[in-house]
């Protein structure tokens, strides 16, 4: 159920393959034991055109969308683990960040929930 959407500069994909980045974020999220095995979804959106503080410096930002029910400490730990892993993979990238947002159970819907 959790979705991790990685926004990044296109230059990031010249340093590491999309598959390697996706697997790394997936495995790091899975290691937290906050999610059921097989439910984690990760995707990358590279940008060719952007500004990062009026520069063209490479950047990575992960948007984590998870079902409500985890506490602040669990969400902070998830963010720190993923950022730590990405920092190891990309030691020269000046901006690596993440935020976690909750889906509300009452308003979430997918195809399996509709008759």
HELIX and SHEET records of a PDB file:
HELIX    1   1 UNK A   12  UNK A   15  1                                   4    
HELIX    2   2 UNK A   18  UNK A   31  1                                  14    
HELIX    3   3 UNK A   72  UNK A   89  1                                  18    
HELIX    4   4 UNK A  111  UNK A  113  5                                   3    
SHEET    1   A 4 UNK A  41  UNK A  47  0                                        
SHEET    2   A 4 UNK A   3  UNK A   9  1                                        
SHEET    3   A 4 UNK A  59  UNK A  67 -1                                        
SHEET    4   A 4 UNK A  95  UNK A 103  1                                        
END                                                                             
